[in-house]
Amino acid sequence: MPQLSLHTPIGDMAIAEADGAIVALDWGWGRDQDQTTLLRRAQAQLEAYFDGDLQSFDLPLAPAGTAYRRAVWQALMEVPYGAVRSYRDIAATVGGSARSVGQANSRNPIPLIIPCHRVVAKAHLGGYSGGEGLATKRWLLALENPERSLL
């Protein structure tokens, strides 16, 4: 599976593609480095996002997961840049519970591009399994909306 790594403000990340679509974005430096057109495009969009110049990704995505998880991830894609939604809000859209939405978020294979960091608990930030955990989630939310109180 072709992959390309990049340095970001929240740590090294590796983008992977399969069959012409992005299938993963992982923390850490990938073993292989492939310069495919799609991976270079994804890298450029991620760099623009971190520079504050991109609010919406335009990449073909193919996250592997159950039908429910894919429905949750699709709902996450509809949360606007700089906004947040609660786990309960997402559950009201796709069904299930706040807990099942949290489980789907924790299994998101393409974080940032599928913005699971924009989902928070009712009274606090909730969790975050990427990077340095909640510190990474706070950083991403502040990047997108510097004036927001980070709970």
KOLBA-689051 format. One line per 5 residues: number of its first residue (from 1); their letters; for each residue x, y, z of N, C-alpha, C. Coordinates in nm, 3 decimals, padded with zeros to 5 digits, always signed. Each point is the difference from the previous one (the first is absolute). Example, Ala and Ser with C-alpha at 12.3 -4.5 7.8 and 13.67 -1.06 7.14 Angstrom:
1) AS) +01.319:-00.569:+00.780:-00.089:+00.119:+00.000:+00.090:+00.120:+00.000 | -00.035:+00.105:-00.072:+00.082:+00.119:+00.006:-00.077:+00.109:+00.073
//
This chain:
1) MPQLS) +00.085:-00.117:+00.000:-00.085:+00.117:+00.000:+00.090:+00.124:+00.000 | -00.012:+00.087:-00.099:+00.083:+00.120:-00.004:-00.027:+00.092:+00.119 | +00.106:+00.055:+00.055:-00.014:+00.096:+00.110:+00.108:+00.106:-00.010 | -00.031:+00.115:+00.058:+00.091:+00.114:-00.002:-00.008:+00.066:+00.137 | +00.113:+00.036:+00.056:+00.005:+00.061:+00.133:+00.028:+00.149:-00.009
6) LHTPI) -00.039:+00.071:+00.105:+00.027:+00.143:+00.008:+00.017:+00.040:+00.144 | +00.075:+00.108:+00.020:+00.015:+00.060:+00.132:-00.115:+00.099:+00.017 | -00.066:-00.002:+00.117:-00.108:+00.094:+00.027:+00.022:+00.061:+00.138 | -00.071:+00.107:+00.032:+00.013:+00.060:+00.133:-00.044:-00.094:+00.113 | -00.074:-00.105:-00.031:-00.046:-00.093:+00.103:+00.073:-00.134:-00.009
11) GDMAI) +00.110:-00.003:-00.073:+00.080:-00.121:-00.011:+00.004:-00.053:-00.142 | +00.086:-00.096:-00.022:+00.009:-00.063:-00.131:-00.127:-00.079:-00.029 | -00.039:+00.000:-00.128:-00.119:-00.072:-00.042:+00.028:-00.070:-00.132 | -00.069:-00.111:-00.023:+00.013:-00.076:-00.124:-00.137:-00.016:-00.064 | -00.008:+00.036:-00.127:-00.124:-00.011:-00.078:+00.011:-00.126:-00.085
16) AEADG) -00.108:-00.078:-00.008:+00.002:-00.121:-00.083:-00.116:+00.003:-00.098 | +00.024:-00.058:-00.117:-00.105:-00.009:-00.101:-00.013:-00.143:-00.050 | -00.119:-00.030:-00.049:-00.026:-00.127:-00.066:-00.108:+00.024:-00.104 | +00.018:-00.056:-00.116:-00.100:+00.008:-00.107:-00.047:+00.143:-00.027 | +00.093:+00.095:+00.002:-00.032:+00.137:-00.037:-00.070:+00.081:+00.107
21) AIVAL) +00.005:-00.043:+00.126:-00.066:+00.074:+00.109:+00.090:-00.004:+00.124 | -00.014:+00.102:+00.083:+00.071:+00.003:+00.128:-00.071:-00.098:+00.094 | +00.077:-00.088:+00.062:-00.058:-00.101:+00.089:+00.047:+00.014:+00.144 | +00.108:+00.075:+00.022:+00.051:+00.014:+00.137:+00.085:+00.125:+00.013 | -00.003:+00.056:+00.120:+00.091:+00.107:+00.042:+00.041:-00.037:+00.142
26) DWGWG) +00.125:-00.039:+00.014:+00.048:-00.052:+00.129:+00.108:+00.090:+00.057 | +00.008:+00.002:+00.135:+00.109:+00.070:+00.066:+00.126:-00.084:-00.013 | +00.112:+00.068:-00.023:+00.128:-00.068:-00.014:+00.049:+00.007:-00.144 | +00.125:-00.033:-00.017:+00.062:+00.003:-00.132:-00.016:-00.137:-00.063 | -00.052:-00.006:-00.120:-00.020:-00.127:-00.070:+00.129:-00.061:-00.049
31) RDQDQ) +00.000:-00.129:-00.010:+00.119:-00.072:-00.047:+00.030:+00.031:-00.146 | -00.101:-00.001:-00.084:+00.018:+00.023:-00.144:-00.039:+00.143:-00.033 | +00.062:+00.054:-00.104:-00.032:+00.136:-00.046:-00.026:-00.005:-00.150 | -00.126:+00.018:-00.037:-00.039:-00.005:-00.141:-00.054:+00.137:-00.041 | +00.047:+00.049:-00.111:-00.038:+00.132:-00.050:-00.111:-00.010:-00.105
36) TTLLR) -00.114:-00.060:+00.036:-00.109:-00.006:-00.097:-00.066:+00.137:-00.010 | -00.071:+00.021:-00.108:-00.069:+00.127:-00.020:-00.098:+00.026:+00.113 | -00.079:-00.100:+00.038:-00.099:+00.018:+00.107:+00.068:+00.027:+00.134 | +00.104:-00.071:+00.032:+00.067:+00.022:+00.129:+00.065:+00.139:+00.006 | +00.058:+00.046:-00.110:+00.055:+00.136:-00.003:-00.111:+00.103:+00.016
41) RAQAQ) -00.115:-00.025:-00.062:-00.115:+00.090:+00.014:-00.049:+00.003:+00.144 | -00.008:-00.116:+00.064:-00.042:-00.007:+00.140:+00.100:+00.071:+00.089 | +00.129:-00.020:-00.025:+00.104:+00.066:+00.078:-00.013:+00.152:-00.013 | -00.020:+00.050:-00.122:-00.014:+00.144:-00.022:-00.122:+00.054:+00.074 | -00.112:-00.073:-00.002:-00.119:+00.046:+00.069:+00.020:-00.001:+00.151
46) LEAYF) +00.065:-00.102:+00.053:+00.028:-00.003:+00.144:+00.091:+00.115:+00.040 | +00.102:+00.028:-00.078:+00.089:+00.113:+00.030:-00.078:+00.132:-00.003 | -00.089:+00.016:-00.097:-00.082:+00.122:-00.008:-00.094:+00.009:+00.120 | -00.055:-00.113:+00.043:-00.086:-00.002:+00.119:+00.079:+00.048:+00.122 | +00.119:-00.054:+00.021:+00.080:+00.038:+00.116:+00.047:+00.145:-00.009
51) DGDLQ) +00.013:+00.053:-00.120:+00.037:+00.140:-00.018:-00.121:+00.094:+00.018 | -00.119:-00.056:+00.018:-00.121:+00.080:+00.015:-00.058:+00.047:-00.131 | +00.044:-00.060:-00.111:-00.044:+00.043:-00.133:-00.103:-00.093:-00.063 | -00.039:-00.107:+00.067:-00.094:-00.097:-00.056:-00.102:-00.036:+00.106 | -00.127:+00.011:-00.035:-00.106:-00.032:+00.095:-00.078:-00.125:-00.038
56) SFDLP) +00.016:-00.045:-00.122:-00.075:-00.116:-00.047:+00.088:-00.083:-00.092 | +00.016:-00.127:+00.033:+00.082:-00.089:-00.081:-00.078:-00.046:-00.123 | +00.069:-00.016:-00.110:-00.060:-00.047:-00.124:+00.081:-00.120:-00.048 | -00.027:-00.114:+00.062:+00.074:-00.123:-00.030:-00.096:-00.117:-00.006 | +00.022:-00.096:-00.087:-00.081:-00.121:+00.002:+00.038:-00.082:+00.124
61) LAPAG) -00.100:-00.040:+00.077:+00.023:-00.075:+00.123:-00.068:-00.136:-00.007 | +00.063:-00.100:+00.059:-00.059:-00.134:+00.008:+00.036:-00.063:+00.135 | -00.058:+00.055:+00.109:+00.031:-00.057:+00.131:-00.068:-00.136:+00.016 | +00.077:-00.097:+00.047:-00.056:-00.134:+00.022:-00.068:-00.002:+00.136 | -00.123:-00.049:+00.003:-00.072:-00.010:+00.126:-00.140:-00.054:-00.022
66) TAYRR) -00.069:-00.023:+00.108:-00.138:-00.048:-00.008:-00.088:+00.109:-00.060 | -00.119:-00.038:-00.039:-00.095:+00.098:-00.056:-00.028:+00.110:+00.102 | -00.015:-00.037:+00.127:-00.026:+00.101:+00.103:+00.119:+00.095:+00.014 | +00.119:-00.053:+00.007:+00.117:+00.087:+00.013:+00.012:+00.094:-00.120 | -00.022:-00.052:-00.120:+00.006:+00.086:-00.119:-00.107:+00.109:+00.006
71) AVWQA) -00.117:-00.031:+00.055:-00.105:+00.102:+00.014:+00.044:+00.108:+00.099 | +00.062:-00.041:+00.110:+00.052:+00.098:+00.096:+00.106:+00.086:-00.066 | +00.093:-00.062:-00.070:+00.108:+00.075:-00.064:-00.055:+00.097:-00.104 | -00.104:-00.041:-00.071:-00.063:+00.092:-00.097:-00.061:+00.119:+00.073 | -00.064:-00.024:+00.113:-00.057:+00.110:+00.079:+00.110:+00.095:+00.049
76) LMEVP) +00.115:-00.054:+00.035:+00.112:+00.084:+00.043:+00.044:+00.093:-00.112 | -00.003:-00.050:-00.123:+00.040:+00.081:-00.116:-00.091:+00.121:-00.018 | -00.118:-00.005:+00.057:-00.096:+00.110:-00.013:+00.012:+00.103:+00.111 | +00.086:-00.024:+00.099:+00.024:+00.099:+00.106:+00.094:+00.106:-00.058 | -00.046:+00.124:-00.006:+00.081:+00.105:-00.065:+00.132:+00.027:+00.072
81) YGAVR) +00.096:+00.045:-00.076:+00.128:+00.046:+00.054:-00.026:+00.102:+00.109 | +00.067:-00.014:+00.112:-00.014:+00.096:+00.110:-00.118:-00.025:+00.091 | -00.084:-00.097:-00.033:-00.118:-00.031:+00.082:+00.024:-00.131:+00.074 | -00.083:-00.025:+00.099:+00.001:-00.129:+00.070:-00.143:-00.050:+00.010 | -00.012:-00.130:+00.016:-00.128:-00.066:+00.026:+00.022:-00.096:+00.115
86) SYRDI) -00.105:-00.031:+00.072:+00.013:-00.095:+00.110:-00.017:-00.142:-00.054 | +00.049:-00.095:+00.077:-00.021:-00.140:-00.035:-00.150:-00.027:-00.013 | -00.078:+00.060:+00.088:-00.146:-00.016:-00.004:-00.058:+00.058:-00.128 | +00.051:+00.115:-00.046:-00.047:+00.061:-00.126:+00.022:-00.096:-00.117 | +00.118:-00.059:-00.006:+00.030:-00.092:-00.110:-00.089:-00.123:+00.010
91) AATVG) -00.021:-00.051:+00.122:-00.088:-00.116:+00.018:-00.143:+00.032:-00.045 | -00.045:+00.122:+00.024:-00.135:+00.038:-00.043:-00.011:-00.001:-00.153 | +00.110:+00.025:-00.067:+00.001:+00.000:-00.147:+00.007:-00.140:-00.058 | +00.086:-00.085:+00.056:+00.027:-00.131:-00.062:-00.061:-00.118:+00.076 | -00.052:+00.026:+00.120:-00.051:-00.110:+00.083:+00.107:-00.044:+00.098
96) GSARS) -00.039:-00.090:+00.086:+00.094:-00.048:+00.100:+00.001:+00.092:+00.121 | +00.107:-00.007:+00.075:+00.014:+00.077:+00.124:+00.126:+00.085:-00.007 | +00.013:+00.090:+00.097:+00.123:+00.077:+00.010:+00.120:-00.093:+00.014 | -00.015:-00.107:+00.074:+00.108:-00.096:+00.020:+00.038:-00.068:-00.133 | -00.101:-00.039:-00.079:+00.032:-00.068:-00.127:+00.067:+00.096:-00.098
101) VGQAN) -00.037:+00.128:+00.006:+00.067:+00.101:-00.083:+00.145:+00.014:+00.045 | +00.022:+00.003:+00.131:+00.137:+00.007:+00.052:+00.083:-00.119:-00.044 | -00.060:-00.118:+00.001:+00.071:-00.119:-00.046:+00.036:+00.012:-00.148 | -00.094:+00.047:-00.081:+00.028:+00.018:-00.143:+00.110:+00.104:-00.021 | -00.005:+00.109:+00.078:+00.105:+00.102:-00.010:+00.137:-00.059:+00.030
106) SRNPI) +00.006:-00.085:+00.102:+00.129:-00.057:+00.039:+00.056:-00.094:-00.106 | -00.084:-00.045:-00.092:+00.042:-00.090:-00.108:+00.017:+00.072:-00.134 | -00.012:+00.132:+00.000:+00.013:+00.079:-00.122:+00.140:-00.020:-00.060 | +00.009:-00.059:-00.120:+00.131:-00.025:-00.058:+00.062:+00.121:-00.070 | -00.077:+00.109:-00.014:+00.050:+00.117:-00.073:-00.028:+00.126:+00.082
111) PLIIP) +00.060:+00.011:+00.120:-00.024:+00.118:+00.082:+00.045:+00.127:-00.071 | -00.048:+00.113:+00.048:+00.021:+00.133:-00.057:-00.082:+00.017:-00.126 | +00.022:-00.085:-00.100:-00.075:+00.009:-00.125:-00.146:-00.038:+00.027 | -00.021:-00.106:+00.077:-00.131:-00.029:+00.059:+00.011:+00.054:+00.142 | -00.059:+00.117:+00.026:+00.034:+00.078:+00.119:-00.063:-00.047:+00.131
116) CHRVV) +00.046:-00.112:+00.051:-00.052:-00.051:+00.127:+00.036:+00.091:+00.118 | +00.102:+00.085:-00.018:+00.038:+00.093:+00.106:-00.108:+00.105:+00.026 | -00.094:+00.016:-00.092:-00.107:+00.100:+00.015:-00.117:-00.052:+00.083 | +00.010:-00.119:+00.054:-00.108:-00.057:+00.081:+00.043:+00.004:+00.146 | -00.086:+00.058:+00.083:+00.029:+00.019:+00.142:-00.115:-00.055:+00.084
121) AKAHL) +00.031:-00.024:+00.126:-00.105:-00.042:+00.095:-00.080:+00.123:+00.041 | -00.111:-00.023:+00.064:-00.088:+00.109:+00.039:+00.069:+00.101:+00.093 | +00.076:-00.049:+00.098:+00.058:+00.089:+00.100:+00.152:+00.008:-00.004 | +00.064:-00.072:-00.093:+00.146:+00.004:-00.009:+00.042:-00.043:-00.140 | +00.129:-00.009:-00.023:+00.048:-00.031:-00.134:-00.027:-00.142:-00.046
126) GGYSG) -00.020:-00.091:+00.093:-00.011:-00.140:-00.039:+00.140:-00.056:-00.014 | +00.018:-00.099:-00.084:+00.130:-00.061:-00.017:+00.059:+00.029:-00.136 | +00.123:-00.045:-00.018:+00.065:+00.008:-00.130:+00.113:-00.101:+00.000 | +00.000:-00.087:-00.099:+00.098:-00.109:-00.001:+00.123:+00.030:-00.085 | +00.002:+00.113:-00.068:+00.112:+00.030:-00.087:+00.107:+00.086:+00.064
131) GEGLA) +00.118:-00.007:-00.053:+00.109:+00.086:+00.045:+00.023:-00.008:+00.149 | -00.004:+00.115:+00.065:+00.019:+00.008:+00.145:-00.135:+00.007:+00.073 | -00.103:-00.061:-00.057:-00.130:-00.005:+00.065:-00.069:+00.135:+00.004 | -00.049:+00.038:+00.118:-00.077:+00.124:+00.012:+00.081:+00.125:-00.034 | +00.129:-00.002:+00.023:+00.083:+00.115:-00.038:-00.006:+00.021:-00.152
136) TKRWL) +00.000:-00.107:-00.075:-00.010:+00.009:-00.146:-00.139:+00.050:-00.040 | -00.103:-00.052:+00.065:-00.137:+00.044:-00.030:-00.014:+00.150:+00.028 | +00.051:+00.046:+00.114:-00.005:+00.144:+00.032:+00.074:+00.082:-00.106 | +00.116:-00.048:-00.042:+00.079:+00.072:-00.099:-00.078:+00.013:-00.131 | -00.061:-00.110:-00.046:-00.076:+00.002:-00.125:-00.121:+00.093:+00.009
141) LALEN) -00.072:-00.006:+00.112:-00.116:+00.087:+00.017:+00.043:+00.147:+00.004 | +00.111:+00.029:+00.065:+00.050:+00.138:+00.005:+00.048:+00.047:-00.137 | +00.059:-00.090:-00.080:+00.039:+00.035:-00.136:-00.122:+00.045:-00.079 | -00.107:-00.074:+00.012:-00.121:+00.028:-00.080:-00.081:+00.117:+00.054 | +00.006:+00.024:+00.130:-00.078:+00.107:+00.060:+00.074:+00.053:+00.122
146) PERSL) +00.094:+00.092:-00.019:+00.085:+00.046:+00.109:-00.077:+00.069:+00.113 | -00.121:+00.047:-00.026:-00.076:+00.073:+00.101:-00.088:-00.090:+00.086 | -00.007:-00.129:-00.033:-00.085:-00.092:+00.073:+00.062:-00.034:+00.135 | -00.083:-00.004:+00.101:+00.044:-00.054:+00.129:+00.012:-00.150:-00.015 | +00.110:-00.056:+00.044:+00.025:-00.143:-00.019:-00.045:-00.085:+00.117
151) L) -00.107:+00.038:+00.062:-00.063:-00.077:+00.108:+00.099:-00.039:+00.106
//
